[in-house]
Every structure is written in structure tokens, then in C-alpha cells.
Amino acid sequence: MLLFRWTITLLLLAAGLCFALYAGTGQLRFRQYGLLILKWTVLAALGFFGVLILDRLIE
């Protein structure tokens, strides 16, 4: 559980760093990296919470 929290937190920080680099440099590749990281972070978080909900329903 703690591993997933840290992973999601670090991925969100990485996406924020990419967006900050995009704002600072204006290079589109940083925005694309940030959006890609953010998309997969949201999908991973939804999967994680889906497993938690299913666990509660089964018990």
C-alpha cells in the first residue's frame, strides 16, 4: 500500500517537473512527457482504487 502511494506521488512530482521545464524552456517535448506521465498516473490510481473498492465489496 505504501509502495503505491509513493509511486503515485513520485509520478505526480515528475509530471509537475516536466510541466515546469516546459514553462521554463518552451520545448514541447516536456509538455508531452508531462501529459504522458500524468495520464498513466491517473490510470494507475484508478486501478489501485478499483482494487480497494473490490476488496471492500468482497469482504
Buried (B, 14 or more C-beta within 10 A) or exposed (E): EEEBEEBBEEBBEBBEBBBEBBEEEEEEEBBEBBBEBBEEBBEBBEEBEEEEEEEEEEE
